[in-house]
Amino acid sequence: MVRRYPSCVVNASKRSGISKAKLYQSYRRGLGAHRTNRASVRNLQGKKYAGGTKMPAAQWACARVNKLARLKRRAGYDQDLLRGGR
């Protein structure tokens, strides 16, 4: 079975050299973080803890992937993926 990755994962992988599988794991963690920690999700105006329409889960997860691809070890999360764990 061939896995279809979201376009943000494919583009970040090409840009950073991190494998698509690792970035996809970060993407899935971003979806989970969006679902379980709704209070920290920014609204569409970029304000935390404010009312209004919240950022969609896919957008939140793509932002997490892009930050990991850009900052790598300095991202502050998903370091176990970069170390080769799991």
Backbone torsions as a table, in degrees:
resi	resn	phi	psi	omega
1	MET	NA	132.0	-179.7
2	VAL	-93.7	128.3	178.8
3	ARG	-87.9	133.4	174.9
4	ARG	-98.2	118.0	-179.4
5	TYR	-89.8	150.2	173.4
6	PRO	-61.8	151.5	-175.5
7	SER	-61.1	-32.2	179.6
8	CYS	-65.7	-33.3	178.6
9	VAL	-69.8	-43.6	-179.8
10	VAL	-63.4	-47.4	-179.0
11	ASN	-65.1	-42.0	179.5
12	ALA	-65.8	-35.3	178.7
13	SER	-65.8	-43.7	178.0
14	LYS	-62.7	-40.3	-176.0
15	ARG	-72.2	-37.6	-170.0
16	SER	-103.4	-23.4	-175.9
17	GLY	87.2	0.5	175.7
18	ILE	-81.5	141.5	-176.1
19	SER	-64.7	151.5	178.7
20	LYS	-62.5	-35.6	-179.0
21	ALA	-63.3	-41.8	179.0
22	LYS	-68.6	-41.7	178.9
23	LEU	-68.2	-31.6	177.3
24	TYR	-67.9	-36.1	175.2
25	GLN	-62.7	-40.4	177.1
26	SER	-64.8	-38.2	177.5
27	TYR	-60.3	-46.6	179.7
28	ARG	-64.7	-36.9	175.8
29	ARG	-65.1	-35.4	176.9
30	GLY	-65.1	-39.2	176.1
31	LEU	-62.5	-41.4	178.9
32	GLY	-66.9	-40.1	178.9
33	ALA	-64.9	-37.4	178.0
34	HIS	-63.7	-40.7	-177.0
35	ARG	-73.2	-38.7	-172.6
36	THR	-94.1	-14.9	-178.1
37	ASN	-130.5	59.8	-174.9
38	ARG	-60.3	-27.9	-176.7
39	ALA	-65.2	-30.7	-177.4
40	SER	-87.3	-6.4	-179.8
41	VAL	-74.4	129.5	-178.8
42	ARG	-73.8	153.4	173.9
43	ASN	-83.1	178.3	-174.5
44	LEU	-69.0	-15.3	174.9
45	GLN	-87.9	-2.1	176.6
46	GLY	89.5	15.1	-177.7
47	LYS	-103.3	130.7	176.5
48	LYS	-80.4	152.8	174.9
49	TYR	55.7	27.1	179.9
50	ALA	-115.0	160.3	177.6
51	GLY	-74.8	-172.5	179.6
52	GLY	99.0	-177.6	-178.5
53	THR	-71.5	126.5	-179.3
54	LYS	-81.4	157.8	176.6
55	MET	-63.1	136.6	178.7
56	PRO	-63.3	154.0	-176.8
57	ALA	-60.9	-40.9	-179.3
58	ALA	-65.8	-37.4	178.7
59	GLN	-67.5	-40.2	178.0
60	TRP	-62.6	-44.6	-178.8
61	ALA	-67.5	-38.6	178.6
62	CYS	-66.8	-36.6	177.1
63	ALA	-63.6	-39.4	177.6
64	ARG	-63.5	-44.1	179.1
65	VAL	-63.7	-45.5	-178.3
66	ASN	-65.1	-37.8	177.8
67	LYS	-66.6	-42.1	178.0
68	LEU	-62.6	-41.5	-179.9
69	ALA	-66.8	-35.3	-177.3
70	ARG	-78.6	-44.0	-173.3
71	LEU	-98.3	-17.7	-179.7
72	LYS	49.2	-110.0	-174.7
73	ARG	-66.7	-21.1	-178.3
74	ARG	-92.2	4.1	-175.5
75	ALA	-66.2	-32.5	178.4
76	GLY	92.2	-3.5	178.1
77	TYR	-148.8	163.9	178.2
78	ASP	57.8	30.2	179.0
79	GLN	-68.2	-27.2	177.4
80	ASP	-63.4	-29.8	177.3
81	LEU	-70.5	-37.5	-178.2
82	LEU	-75.8	-27.1	178.0
83	ARG	-77.7	-10.7	179.8
84	GLY	93.5	9.5	178.2
85	GLY	-74.7	161.6	175.2
86	ARG	51.5	NA	NA
